[in-house]
């Protein structure tokens, strides 16, 4: 369960959570009816994602992007602060400690999907992400070919 800051608590900023990609495999998000999730579109615009009542949103993370050889893209997203408290339940699926991430050969195609990522240790990726101190998607810099 996560509680995001209200617009009053962010003291002038409307950002409740900075733009980022999830470092795990996949995330399932449901909220208390207070919207605020935004996704960065391919055109560079922020798009409101309205989670339906009794529904949830599925967000692809960095690891699924690497495992799928880029066929699935990690979604850059953020949370915009609202006047009401926003609570969300998030289920993060993450690899077990020490797991080697390697996309299956069936997802590599020299014509349309050449190999985009080297195999890597999940823990090393998380450590790299923390060491660069950035929320930006570092998967390409870390494991890109």
N, CA, C and O atoms as a GROMACS GRO file, in nm:
protein
  580
    1UNK      N    1   0.086  -0.117   0.000
    1UNK     CA    2   0.000   0.000   0.000
    1UNK      C    3   0.090   0.122   0.000
    1UNK      O    4   0.184   0.131   0.079
    2UNK      N    5   0.061   0.216  -0.087
    2UNK     CA    6   0.139   0.338  -0.098
    2UNK      C    7   0.046   0.458  -0.087
    2UNK      O    8  -0.062   0.458  -0.146
    3UNK      N    9   0.088   0.560  -0.012
    3UNK     CA   10   0.014   0.686  -0.003
    3UNK      C   11   0.100   0.791  -0.070
    3UNK      O   12   0.217   0.808  -0.036
    4UNK      N   13   0.041   0.863  -0.166
    4UNK     CA   14   0.112   0.970  -0.234
    4UNK      C   15   0.080   1.103  -0.168
    4UNK      O   16  -0.026   1.120  -0.108
    5UNK      N   17   0.170   1.197  -0.181
    5UNK     CA   18   0.151   1.330  -0.125
    5UNK      C   19   0.036   1.402  -0.194
    5UNK      O   20   0.014   1.386  -0.314
    6UNK      N   21  -0.036   1.483  -0.117
    6UNK     CA   22  -0.140   1.568  -0.176
    6UNK      C   23  -0.073   1.691  -0.235
    6UNK      O   24   0.045   1.717  -0.208
    7UNK      N   25  -0.147   1.768  -0.316
    7UNK     CA   26  -0.090   1.889  -0.374
    7UNK      C   27  -0.049   1.988  -0.266
    7UNK      O   28   0.045   2.065  -0.285
    8UNK      N   29  -0.118   1.988  -0.153
    8UNK     CA   30  -0.079   2.076  -0.041
    8UNK      C   31   0.055   2.031   0.018
    8UNK      O   32   0.138   2.115   0.054
    9UNK      N   33   0.076   1.901   0.027
    9UNK     CA   34   0.200   1.848   0.087
    9UNK      C   35   0.322   1.863  -0.004
    9UNK      O   36   0.435   1.862   0.045
   10UNK      N   37   0.300   1.876  -0.135
   10UNK     CA   38   0.414   1.890  -0.226
   10UNK      C   39   0.466   2.033  -0.233
   10UNK      O   40   0.564   2.061  -0.301
   11UNK      N   41   0.400   2.123  -0.162
   11UNK     CA   42   0.444   2.262  -0.148
   11UNK      C   43   0.474   2.329  -0.283
   11UNK      O   44   0.586   2.370  -0.310
   12UNK      N   45   0.371   2.338  -0.365
   12UNK     CA   46   0.386   2.409  -0.492
   12UNK      C   47   0.414   2.321  -0.611
   12UNK      O   48   0.388   2.362  -0.725
   13UNK      N   49   0.467   2.202  -0.590
   13UNK     CA   50   0.491   2.111  -0.702
   13UNK      C   51   0.367   2.025  -0.721
   13UNK      O   52   0.300   1.989  -0.624
   14UNK      N   53   0.336   1.993  -0.844
   14UNK     CA   54   0.222   1.905  -0.865
   14UNK      C   55   0.265   1.761  -0.886
   14UNK      O   56   0.183   1.676  -0.922
   15UNK      N   57   0.392   1.731  -0.865
   15UNK     CA   58   0.443   1.596  -0.887
   15UNK      C   59   0.446   1.519  -0.755
   15UNK      O   60   0.516   1.556  -0.662
   16UNK      N   61   0.368   1.412  -0.750
   16UNK     CA   62   0.365   1.326  -0.632
   16UNK      C   63   0.470   1.218  -0.638
   16UNK      O   64   0.514   1.168  -0.534
   17UNK      N   65   0.512   1.180  -0.757
   17UNK     CA   66   0.620   1.083  -0.776
   17UNK      C   67   0.684   1.114  -0.911
   17UNK      O   68   0.614   1.123  -1.012
   18UNK      N   69   0.816   1.130  -0.911
   18UNK     CA   70   0.889   1.172  -1.031
   18UNK      C   71   0.879   1.067  -1.142
   18UNK      O   72   0.853   0.950  -1.116
   19UNK      N   73   0.899   1.110  -1.267
   19UNK     CA   74   0.897   1.015  -1.379
   19UNK      C   75   1.000   0.904  -1.359
   19UNK      O   76   1.113   0.928  -1.318
   20UNK      N   77   0.957   0.780  -1.389
   20UNK     CA   78   1.046   0.665  -1.370
   20UNK      C   79   0.991   0.545  -1.447
   20UNK      O   80   0.877   0.546  -1.494
   21UNK      N   81   1.072   0.443  -1.458
   21UNK     CA   82   1.026   0.312  -1.501
   21UNK      C   83   1.042   0.220  -1.382
   21UNK      O   84   1.128   0.243  -1.297
   22UNK      N   85   0.961   0.116  -1.375
   22UNK     CA   86   0.973   0.021  -1.264
   22UNK      C   87   1.092  -0.071  -1.291
   22UNK      O   88   1.113  -0.115  -1.403
   23UNK      N   89   1.167  -0.097  -1.188
   23UNK     CA   90   1.290  -0.176  -1.202
   23UNK      C   91   1.266  -0.326  -1.202
   23UNK      O   92   1.358  -0.403  -1.229
   24UNK      N   93   1.145  -0.367  -1.174
   24UNK     CA   94   1.112  -0.509  -1.172
   24UNK      C   95   1.063  -0.558  -1.306
   24UNK      O   96   1.096  -0.503  -1.411
   25UNK      N   97   0.983  -0.664  -1.301
   25UNK     CA   98   0.932  -0.727  -1.422
   25UNK      C   99   0.801  -0.666  -1.466
   25UNK      O  100   0.787  -0.620  -1.579
   26UNK      N  101   0.704  -0.664  -1.375
   26UNK     CA  102   0.571  -0.614  -1.407
   26UNK      C  103   0.506  -0.567  -1.278
   26UNK      O  104   0.536  -0.618  -1.170
   27UNK      N  105   0.417  -0.467  -1.290
   27UNK     CA  106   0.348  -0.412  -1.174
   27UNK      C  107   0.198  -0.407  -1.202
   27UNK      O  108   0.156  -0.379  -1.314
   28UNK      N  109   0.121  -0.436  -1.100
   28UNK     CA  110  -0.025  -0.426  -1.106
   28UNK      C  111  -0.066  -0.317  -1.008
   28UNK      O  112  -0.032  -0.325  -0.890
   29UNK      N  113  -0.140  -0.215  -1.054
   29UNK     CA  114  -0.172  -0.099  -0.972
   29UNK      C  115  -0.324  -0.080  -0.966
   29UNK      O  116  -0.390  -0.075  -1.070
   30UNK      N  117  -0.378  -0.069  -0.845
   30UNK     CA  118  -0.518  -0.028  -0.828
   30UNK      C  119  -0.520   0.083  -0.723
   30UNK      O  120  -0.435   0.087  -0.634
   31UNK      N  121  -0.619   0.173  -0.734
   31UNK     CA  122  -0.620   0.290  -0.645
   31UNK      C  123  -0.752   0.304  -0.572
   31UNK      O  124  -0.843   0.222  -0.587
   32UNK      N  125  -0.761   0.410  -0.492
   32UNK     CA  126  -0.883   0.435  -0.414
   32UNK      C  127  -0.978   0.530  -0.485
   32UNK      O  128  -1.061   0.594  -0.420
   33UNK      N  129  -0.969   0.540  -0.616
   33UNK     CA  130  -1.058   0.626  -0.692
   33UNK      C  131  -1.004   0.766  -0.714
   33UNK      O  132  -1.064   0.845  -0.786
   34UNK      N  133  -0.891   0.798  -0.651
   34UNK     CA  134  -0.828   0.928  -0.674
   34UNK      C  135  -0.724   0.906  -0.783
   34UNK      O  136  -0.622   0.841  -0.761
   35UNK      N  137  -0.749   0.962  -0.900
   35UNK     CA  138  -0.659   0.942  -1.013
   35UNK      C  139  -0.532   1.024  -0.995
   35UNK      O  140  -0.523   1.104  -0.902
   36UNK      N  141  -0.435   1.004  -1.081
   36UNK     CA  142  -0.311   1.080  -1.074
   36UNK      C  143  -0.198   1.015  -1.152
   36UNK      O  144  -0.093   1.077  -1.174
   37UNK      N  145  -0.217   0.891  -1.195
   37UNK     CA  146  -0.115   0.821  -1.272
   37UNK      C  147  -0.111   0.878  -1.413
   37UNK      O  148  -0.214   0.894  -1.477
   38UNK      N  149   0.011   0.907  -1.461
   38UNK     CA  150   0.030   0.954  -1.598
   38UNK      C  151   0.140   0.872  -1.664
   38UNK      O  152   0.235   0.828  -1.600
   39UNK      N  153   0.123   0.851  -1.794
   39UNK     CA  154   0.217   0.774  -1.874
   39UNK      C  155   0.275   0.867  -1.980
   39UNK      O  156   0.203   0.948  -2.039
   40UNK      N  157   0.405   0.856  -2.003
   40UNK     CA  158   0.471   0.935  -2.107
   40UNK      C  159   0.449   0.866  -2.241
   40UNK      O  160   0.492   0.753  -2.261
   41UNK      N  161   0.382   0.936  -2.333
   41UNK     CA  162   0.353   0.877  -2.464
   41UNK      C  163   0.477   0.882  -2.552
   41UNK      O  164   0.575   0.948  -2.519
   42UNK      N  165   0.472   0.811  -2.664
   42UNK     CA  166   0.583   0.810  -2.758
   42UNK      C  167   0.606   0.947  -2.822
   42UNK      O  168   0.714   0.974  -2.874
   43UNK      N  169   0.504   1.034  -2.816
   43UNK     CA  170   0.519   1.170  -2.871
   43UNK      C  171   0.574   1.267  -2.767
   43UNK      O  172   0.593   1.385  -2.797
   44UNK      N  173   0.600   1.218  -2.645
   44UNK     CA  174   0.658   1.303  -2.541
   44UNK      C  175   0.557   1.377  -2.456
   44UNK      O  176   0.594   1.466  -2.379
   45UNK      N  177   0.430   1.343  -2.469
   45UNK     CA  178   0.325   1.406  -2.389
   45UNK      C  179   0.284   1.316  -2.273
   45UNK      O  180   0.285   1.193  -2.285
   46UNK      N  181   0.247   1.378  -2.161
   46UNK     CA  182   0.197   1.302  -2.047
   46UNK      C  183   0.048   1.278  -2.066
   46UNK      O  184  -0.029   1.370  -2.095
   47UNK      N  185   0.007   1.152  -2.051
   47UNK     CA  186  -0.132   1.110  -2.072
   47UNK      C  187  -0.187   1.058  -1.940
   47UNK      O  188  -0.124   0.975  -1.874
   48UNK      N  189  -0.305   1.109  -1.900
   48UNK     CA  190  -0.370   1.060  -1.779
   48UNK      C  191  -0.415   0.916  -1.800
   48UNK      O  192  -0.474   0.884  -1.904
   49UNK      N  193  -0.387   0.831  -1.702
   49UNK     CA  194  -0.432   0.692  -1.705
   49UNK      C  195  -0.539   0.680  -1.597
   49UNK      O  196  -0.508   0.686  -1.478
   50UNK      N  197  -0.662   0.661  -1.637
   50UNK     CA  198  -0.771   0.650  -1.541
   50UNK      C  199  -0.796   0.503  -1.510
   50UNK      O  200  -0.836   0.425  -1.596
   51UNK      N  201  -0.770   0.468  -1.386
   51UNK     CA  202  -0.791   0.330  -1.343
   51UNK      C  203  -0.940   0.314  -1.313
   51UNK      O  204  -0.994   0.387  -1.231
   52UNK      N  205  -1.007   0.220  -1.378
   52UNK     CA  206  -1.150   0.204  -1.357
   52UNK      C  207  -1.181   0.150  -1.217
   52UNK      O  208  -1.098   0.080  -1.158
   53UNK      N  209  -1.300   0.182  -1.164
   53UNK     CA  210  -1.339   0.125  -1.035
   53UNK      C  211  -1.331  -0.028  -1.041
   53UNK      O  212  -1.370  -0.089  -1.141
   54UNK      N  213  -1.281  -0.086  -0.936
   54UNK     CA  214  -1.264  -0.232  -0.928
   54UNK      C  215  -1.173  -0.287  -1.037
   54UNK      O  216  -1.181  -0.405  -1.071
   55UNK      N  217  -1.086  -0.201  -1.093
   55UNK     CA  218  -0.994  -0.243  -1.197
   55UNK      C  219  -0.850  -0.215  -1.157
   55UNK      O  220  -0.823  -0.168  -1.046
   56UNK      N  221  -0.761  -0.243  -1.247
   56UNK     CA  222  -0.620  -0.217  -1.222
   56UNK      C  223  -0.550  -0.190  -1.353
   56UNK      O  224  -0.603  -0.214  -1.461
   57UNK      N  225  -0.428  -0.137  -1.342
   57UNK     CA  226  -0.343  -0.109  -1.457
   57UNK      C  227  -0.221  -0.200  -1.446
   57UNK      O  228  -0.168  -0.223  -1.337
   58UNK      N  229  -0.176  -0.251  -1.558
   58UNK     CA  230  -0.057  -0.334  -1.565
   58UNK      C  231   0.054  -0.251  -1.628
   58UNK      O  232   0.036  -0.194  -1.736
   59UNK      N  233   0.169  -0.244  -1.561
   59UNK     CA  234   0.282  -0.165  -1.610
   59UNK      C  235   0.401  -0.258  -1.633
   59UNK      O  236   0.444  -0.330  -1.543
   60UNK      N  237   0.454  -0.256  -1.755
   60UNK     CA  238   0.573  -0.334  -1.789
   60UNK      C  239   0.695  -0.266  -1.727
   60UNK      O  240   0.710  -0.144  -1.735
   61UNK      N  241   0.781  -0.345  -1.664
   61UNK     CA  242   0.903  -0.293  -1.604
   61UNK      C  243   1.026  -0.320  -1.689
   61UNK      O  244   1.019  -0.384  -1.794
   62UNK      N  245   1.140  -0.270  -1.640
   62UNK     CA  246   1.266  -0.282  -1.712
   62UNK      C  247   1.305  -0.426  -1.742
   62UNK      O  248   1.356  -0.456  -1.850
   63UNK      N  249   1.282  -0.515  -1.647
   63UNK     CA  250   1.326  -0.654  -1.665
   63UNK      C  251   1.246  -0.724  -1.774
   63UNK      O  252   1.302  -0.800  -1.853
   64UNK      N  253   1.116  -0.699  -1.779
   64UNK     CA  254   1.035  -0.760  -1.886
   64UNK      C  255   1.074  -0.702  -2.021
   64UNK      O  256   1.069  -0.772  -2.122
   65UNK      N  257   1.112  -0.575  -2.025
   65UNK     CA  258   1.161  -0.515  -2.149
   65UNK      C  259   1.286  -0.588  -2.196
   65UNK      O  260   1.297  -0.624  -2.314
   66UNK      N  261   1.381  -0.610  -2.106
   66UNK     CA  262   1.504  -0.680  -2.144
   66UNK      C  263   1.475  -0.825  -2.183
   66UNK      O  264   1.526  -0.874  -2.283
   67UNK      N  265   1.394  -0.893  -2.102
   67UNK     CA  266   1.365  -1.033  -2.129
   67UNK      C  267   1.294  -1.049  -2.263
   67UNK      O  268   1.320  -1.146  -2.335
   68UNK      N  269   1.206  -0.955  -2.299
   68UNK     CA  270   1.132  -0.965  -2.425
   68UNK      C  271   1.211  -0.911  -2.544
   68UNK      O  272   1.158  -0.902  -2.654
   69UNK      N  273   1.337  -0.876  -2.521
   69UNK     CA  274   1.423  -0.820  -2.626
   69UNK      C  275   1.363  -0.693  -2.685
   69UNK      O  276   1.374  -0.666  -2.804
   70UNK      N  277   1.297  -0.614  -2.598
   70UNK     CA  278   1.242  -0.487  -2.641
   70UNK      C  279   1.106  -0.495  -2.708
   70UNK      O  280   1.052  -0.392  -2.748
   71UNK      N  281   1.051  -0.614  -2.720
   71UNK     CA  282   0.917  -0.625  -2.781
   71UNK      C  283   0.812  -0.561  -2.691
   71UNK      O  284   0.711  -0.509  -2.739
   72UNK      N  285   0.836  -0.565  -2.561
   72UNK     CA  286   0.753  -0.493  -2.464
   72UNK      C  287   0.841  -0.382  -2.408
   72UNK      O  288   0.958  -0.406  -2.377
   73UNK      N  289   0.787  -0.262  -2.394
   73UNK     CA  290   0.866  -0.149  -2.345
   73UNK      C  291   0.826  -0.112  -2.204
   73UNK      O  292   0.708  -0.107  -2.170
   74UNK      N  293   0.927  -0.086  -2.120
   74UNK     CA  294   0.900  -0.035  -1.986
   74UNK      C  295   0.834   0.101  -1.998
   74UNK      O  296   0.880   0.186  -2.075
   75UNK      N  297   0.729   0.120  -1.925
   75UNK     CA  298   0.650   0.243  -1.935
   75UNK      C  299   0.704   0.350  -1.840
   75UNK      O  300   0.708   0.329  -1.718
   76UNK      N  301   0.745   0.465  -1.895
   76UNK     CA  302   0.782   0.578  -1.810
   76UNK      C  303   0.652   0.640  -1.760
   76UNK      O  304   0.564   0.676  -1.839
   77UNK      N  305   0.643   0.652  -1.629
   77UNK     CA  306   0.521   0.705  -1.569
   77UNK      C  307   0.554   0.791  -1.448
   77UNK      O  308   0.666   0.788  -1.398
   78UNK      N  309   0.456   0.868  -1.402
   78UNK     CA  310   0.470   0.953  -1.286
   78UNK      C  311   0.334   0.963  -1.218
   78UNK      O  312   0.233   0.915  -1.270
   79UNK      N  313   0.335   1.026  -1.101
   79UNK     CA  314   0.210   1.051  -1.030
   79UNK      C  315   0.197   1.201  -1.008
   79UNK      O  316   0.290   1.266  -0.959
   80UNK      N  317   0.082   1.255  -1.045
   80UNK     CA  318   0.052   1.396  -1.024
   80UNK      C  319  -0.025   1.409  -0.893
   80UNK      O  320  -0.122   1.337  -0.869
   81UNK      N  321   0.020   1.501  -0.809
   81UNK     CA  322  -0.044   1.522  -0.678
   81UNK      C  323  -0.184   1.582  -0.697
   81UNK      O  324  -0.206   1.665  -0.784
   82UNK      N  325  -0.275   1.537  -0.614
   82UNK     CA  326  -0.414   1.585  -0.617
   82UNK      C  327  -0.446   1.648  -0.482
   82UNK      O  328  -0.367   1.640  -0.388
   83UNK      N  329  -0.565   1.711  -0.473
   83UNK     CA  330  -0.608   1.770  -0.346
   83UNK      C  331  -0.646   1.662  -0.245
   83UNK      O  332  -0.636   1.685  -0.124
   84UNK      N  333  -0.690   1.546  -0.293
   84UNK     CA  334  -0.729   1.436  -0.205
   84UNK      C  335  -0.612   1.341  -0.185
   84UNK      O  336  -0.520   1.334  -0.267
   85UNK      N  337  -0.617   1.265  -0.074
   85UNK     CA  338  -0.514   1.164  -0.052
   85UNK      C  339  -0.534   1.053  -0.155
   85UNK      O  340  -0.645   1.009  -0.182
   86UNK      N  341  -0.423   1.009  -0.212
   86UNK     CA  342  -0.427   0.902  -0.311
   86UNK      C  343  -0.354   0.781  -0.254
   86UNK      O  344  -0.234   0.785  -0.227
   87UNK      N  345  -0.430   0.674  -0.237
   87UNK     CA  346  -0.374   0.548  -0.191
   87UNK      C  347  -0.378   0.449  -0.306
   87UNK      O  348  -0.477   0.443  -0.379
   88UNK      N  349  -0.273   0.372  -0.322
   88UNK     CA  350  -0.273   0.268  -0.424
   88UNK      C  351  -0.218   0.139  -0.364
   88UNK      O  352  -0.134   0.140  -0.274
   89UNK      N  353  -0.267   0.030  -0.417
   89UNK     CA  354  -0.211  -0.100  -0.386
   89UNK      C  355  -0.133  -0.141  -0.509
   89UNK      O  356  -0.187  -0.147  -0.619
   90UNK      N  357  -0.005  -0.168  -0.490
   90UNK     CA  358   0.080  -0.208  -0.603
   90UNK      C  359   0.140  -0.345  -0.575
   90UNK      O  360   0.201  -0.367  -0.470
   91UNK      N  361   0.124  -0.434  -0.669
   91UNK     CA  362   0.188  -0.564  -0.662
   91UNK      C  363   0.304  -0.561  -0.761
   91UNK      O  364   0.282  -0.552  -0.882
   92UNK      N  365   0.427  -0.567  -0.710
   92UNK     CA  366   0.546  -0.568  -0.795
   92UNK      C  367   0.593  -0.712  -0.810
   92UNK      O  368   0.615  -0.781  -0.711
   93UNK      N  369   0.610  -0.757  -0.932
   93UNK     CA  370   0.672  -0.887  -0.957
   93UNK      C  371   0.818  -0.859  -0.992
   93UNK      O  372   0.847  -0.791  -1.091
   94UNK      N  373   0.909  -0.911  -0.911
   94UNK     CA  374   1.052  -0.889  -0.933
   94UNK      C  375   1.124  -1.024  -0.935
   94UNK      O  376   1.080  -1.119  -0.871
   95UNK      N  377   1.234  -1.032  -1.006
   95UNK     CA  378   1.311  -1.156  -1.009
   95UNK      C  379   1.369  -1.189  -0.872
   95UNK      O  380   1.390  -1.101  -0.789
   96UNK      N  381   1.394  -1.315  -0.851
   96UNK     CA  382   1.458  -1.356  -0.724
   96UNK      C  383   1.602  -1.308  -0.725
   96UNK      O  384   1.661  -1.283  -0.830
   97UNK      N  385   1.657  -1.295  -0.608
   97UNK     CA  386   1.794  -1.246  -0.591
   97UNK      C  387   1.892  -1.332  -0.672
   97UNK      O  388   1.887  -1.455  -0.668
   98UNK      N  389   1.980  -1.266  -0.744
   98UNK     CA  390   2.084  -1.335  -0.819
   98UNK      C  391   2.042  -1.392  -0.953
   98UNK      O  392   2.123  -1.453  -1.022
   99UNK      N  393   1.917  -1.373  -0.992
   99UNK     CA  394   1.869  -1.430  -1.117
   99UNK      C  395   1.940  -1.367  -1.237
   99UNK      O  396   1.961  -1.246  -1.241
  100UNK      N  397   1.977  -1.450  -1.332
  100UNK     CA  398   2.036  -1.403  -1.458
  100UNK      C  399   1.922  -1.376  -1.556
  100UNK      O  400   1.840  -1.464  -1.583
  101UNK      N  401   1.919  -1.254  -1.610
  101UNK     CA  402   1.815  -1.215  -1.705
  101UNK      C  403   1.869  -1.236  -1.845
  101UNK      O  404   1.970  -1.177  -1.885
  102UNK      N  405   1.800  -1.321  -1.920
  102UNK     CA  406   1.841  -1.351  -2.058
  102UNK      C  407   1.716  -1.378  -2.138
  102UNK      O  408   1.638  -1.467  -2.105
  103UNK      N  409   1.697  -1.301  -2.243
  103UNK     CA  410   1.581  -1.321  -2.329
  103UNK      C  411   1.591  -1.451  -2.405
  103UNK      O  412   1.701  -1.491  -2.444
  104UNK      N  413   1.479  -1.519  -2.427
  104UNK     CA  414   1.482  -1.644  -2.503
  104UNK      C  415   1.517  -1.619  -2.650
  104UNK      O  416   1.482  -1.515  -2.707
  105UNK      N  417   1.585  -1.714  -2.710
  105UNK     CA  418   1.628  -1.698  -2.849
  105UNK      C  419   1.510  -1.682  -2.944
  105UNK      O  420   1.525  -1.625  -3.052
  106UNK      N  421   1.392  -1.732  -2.906
  106UNK     CA  422   1.273  -1.719  -2.991
  106UNK      C  423   1.230  -1.572  -3.010
  106UNK      O  424   1.156  -1.541  -3.103
  107UNK      N  425   1.277  -1.484  -2.921
  107UNK     CA  426   1.240  -1.343  -2.931
  107UNK      C  427   1.347  -1.259  -3.002
  107UNK      O  428   1.337  -1.137  -3.009
  108UNK      N  429   1.450  -1.326  -3.053
  108UNK     CA  430   1.555  -1.258  -3.128
  108UNK      C  431   1.538  -1.294  -3.274
  108UNK      O  432   1.527  -1.411  -3.310
  109UNK      N  433   1.538  -1.192  -3.358
  109UNK     CA  434   1.518  -1.209  -3.501
  109UNK      C  435   1.610  -1.107  -3.567
  109UNK      O  436   1.590  -0.987  -3.551
  110UNK      N  437   1.709  -1.152  -3.641
  110UNK     CA  438   1.808  -1.060  -3.697
  110UNK      C  439   1.748  -0.954  -3.789
  110UNK      O  440   1.807  -0.848  -3.808
  111UNK      N  441   1.632  -0.982  -3.846
  111UNK     CA  442   1.571  -0.886  -3.938
  111UNK      C  443   1.494  -0.775  -3.864
  111UNK      O  444   1.518  -0.657  -3.888
  112UNK      N  445   1.403  -0.814  -3.776
  112UNK     CA  446   1.318  -0.715  -3.708
  112UNK      C  447   1.354  -0.691  -3.561
  112UNK      O  448   1.336  -0.580  -3.510
  113UNK      N  449   1.404  -0.792  -3.495
  113UNK     CA  450   1.436  -0.782  -3.352
  113UNK      C  451   1.574  -0.838  -3.323
  113UNK      O  452   1.587  -0.943  -3.259
  114UNK      N  453   1.680  -0.769  -3.370
  114UNK     CA  454   1.814  -0.817  -3.335
  114UNK      C  455   1.834  -0.811  -3.184
  114UNK      O  456   1.763  -0.738  -3.115
  115UNK      N  457   1.927  -0.887  -3.135
  115UNK     CA  458   1.951  -0.892  -2.991
  115UNK      C  459   1.982  -0.752  -2.940
  115UNK      O  460   2.074  -0.686  -2.989
  116UNK      N  461   1.905  -0.705  -2.841
  116UNK     CA  462   1.920  -0.570  -2.790
  116UNK      C  463   1.986  -0.562  -2.653
  116UNK      O  464   2.039  -0.457  -2.616
  117UNK      N  465   1.985  -0.673  -2.578
  117UNK     CA  466   2.039  -0.670  -2.442
  117UNK      C  467   2.127  -0.792  -2.417
  117UNK      O  468   2.097  -0.903  -2.460
  118UNK      N  469   2.235  -0.768  -2.346
  118UNK     CA  470   2.322  -0.878  -2.304
  118UNK      C  471   2.258  -0.944  -2.182
  118UNK      O  472   2.172  -0.884  -2.117
  119UNK      N  473   2.299  -1.065  -2.151
  119UNK     CA  474   2.248  -1.126  -2.028
  119UNK      C  475   2.313  -1.055  -1.909
  119UNK      O  476   2.425  -1.007  -1.919
  120UNK      N  477   2.242  -1.050  -1.798
  120UNK     CA  478   2.293  -0.979  -1.680
  120UNK      C  479   2.229  -1.034  -1.553
  120UNK      O  480   2.127  -1.101  -1.556
  121UNK      N  481   2.293  -1.002  -1.443
  121UNK     CA  482   2.246  -1.040  -1.311
  121UNK      C  483   2.152  -0.931  -1.260
  121UNK      O  484   2.185  -0.813  -1.262
  122UNK      N  485   2.034  -0.971  -1.215
  122UNK     CA  486   1.934  -0.874  -1.169
  122UNK      C  487   1.988  -0.786  -1.057
  122UNK      O  488   1.964  -0.665  -1.058
  123UNK      N  489   2.059  -0.842  -0.962
  123UNK     CA  490   2.113  -0.764  -0.849
  123UNK      C  491   2.210  -0.658  -0.899
  123UNK      O  492   2.212  -0.546  -0.848
  124UNK      N  493   2.292  -0.692  -0.999
  124UNK     CA  494   2.386  -0.594  -1.053
  124UNK      C  495   2.311  -0.479  -1.118
  124UNK      O  496   2.355  -0.364  -1.110
  125UNK      N  497   2.199  -0.508  -1.183
  125UNK     CA  498   2.119  -0.402  -1.243
  125UNK      C  499   2.062  -0.309  -1.136
  125UNK      O  500   2.068  -0.187  -1.149
  126UNK      N  501   2.007  -0.366  -1.031
  126UNK     CA  502   1.951  -0.284  -0.922
  126UNK      C  503   2.061  -0.199  -0.860
  126UNK      O  504   2.040  -0.081  -0.833
  127UNK      N  505   2.177  -0.257  -0.836
  127UNK     CA  506   2.289  -0.181  -0.779
  127UNK      C  507   2.332  -0.068  -0.874
  127UNK      O  508   2.361   0.042  -0.829
  128UNK      N  509   2.336  -0.096  -1.003
  128UNK     CA  510   2.370   0.006  -1.102
  128UNK      C  511   2.269   0.120  -1.096
  128UNK      O  512   2.306   0.237  -1.091
  129UNK      N  513   2.143   0.084  -1.095
  129UNK     CA  514   2.038   0.186  -1.091
  129UNK      C  515   2.056   0.276  -0.969
  129UNK      O  516   2.046   0.398  -0.980
  130UNK      N  517   2.081   0.219  -0.854
  130UNK     CA  518   2.099   0.298  -0.732
  130UNK      C  519   2.227   0.383  -0.739
  130UNK      O  520   2.231   0.493  -0.685
  131UNK      N  521   2.330   0.332  -0.803
  131UNK     CA  522   2.458   0.404  -0.808
  131UNK      C  523   2.452   0.527  -0.897
  131UNK      O  524   2.524   0.624  -0.872
  132UNK      N  525   2.367   0.526  -1.001
  132UNK     CA  526   2.362   0.643  -1.089
  132UNK      C  527   2.270   0.752  -1.034
  132UNK      O  528   2.274   0.865  -1.082
  133UNK      N  529   2.187   0.718  -0.934
  133UNK     CA  530   2.104   0.818  -0.870
  133UNK      C  531   2.003   0.884  -0.961
  133UNK      O  532   1.974   1.002  -0.945
  134UNK      N  533   1.949   0.810  -1.055
  134UNK     CA  534   1.854   0.867  -1.150
  134UNK      C  535   1.733   0.776  -1.160
  134UNK      O  536   1.744   0.654  -1.147
  135UNK      N  537   1.618   0.836  -1.184
  135UNK     CA  538   1.496   0.759  -1.207
  135UNK      C  539   1.477   0.725  -1.354
  135UNK      O  540   1.390   0.646  -1.389
  136UNK      N  541   1.560   0.785  -1.440
  136UNK     CA  542   1.546   0.760  -1.584
  136UNK      C  543   1.575   0.613  -1.614
  136UNK      O  544   1.647   0.545  -1.540
  137UNK      N  545   1.520   0.566  -1.723
  137UNK     CA  546   1.534   0.425  -1.761
  137UNK      C  547   1.677   0.394  -1.801
  137UNK      O  548   1.719   0.428  -1.911
  138UNK      N  549   1.754   0.328  -1.713
  138UNK     CA  550   1.894   0.300  -1.743
  138UNK      C  551   1.920   0.165  -1.810
  138UNK      O  552   2.036   0.129  -1.831
  139UNK      N  553   1.814   0.090  -1.846
  139UNK     CA  554   1.834  -0.045  -1.898
  139UNK      C  555   1.926  -0.045  -2.021
  139UNK      O  556   2.016  -0.128  -2.030
  140UNK      N  557   1.902   0.047  -2.115
  140UNK     CA  558   1.985   0.051  -2.236
  140UNK      C  559   2.131   0.080  -2.204
  140UNK      O  560   2.219   0.021  -2.267
  141UNK      N  561   2.158   0.168  -2.110
  141UNK     CA  562   2.295   0.200  -2.072
  141UNK      C  563   2.361   0.084  -2.000
  141UNK      O  564   2.480   0.058  -2.018
  142UNK      N  565   2.282   0.014  -1.918
  142UNK     CA  566   2.338  -0.095  -1.838
  142UNK      C  567   2.361  -0.222  -1.921
  142UNK      O  568   2.469  -0.280  -1.915
  143UNK      N  569   2.260  -0.265  -1.996
  143UNK     CA  570   2.268  -0.395  -2.062
  143UNK      C  571   2.250  -0.389  -2.212
  143UNK      O  572   2.247  -0.493  -2.278
  144UNK      N  573   2.237  -0.270  -2.268
  144UNK     CA  574   2.215  -0.258  -2.411
  144UNK      C  575   2.336  -0.300  -2.494
  144UNK      O  576   2.450  -0.286  -2.451
  145UNK      N  577   2.308  -0.352  -2.611
  145UNK     CA  578   2.414  -0.395  -2.702
  145UNK      C  579   2.428  -0.292  -2.812
  145UNK      O  580   2.512  -0.307  -2.900
   0.00000   0.00000   0.00000
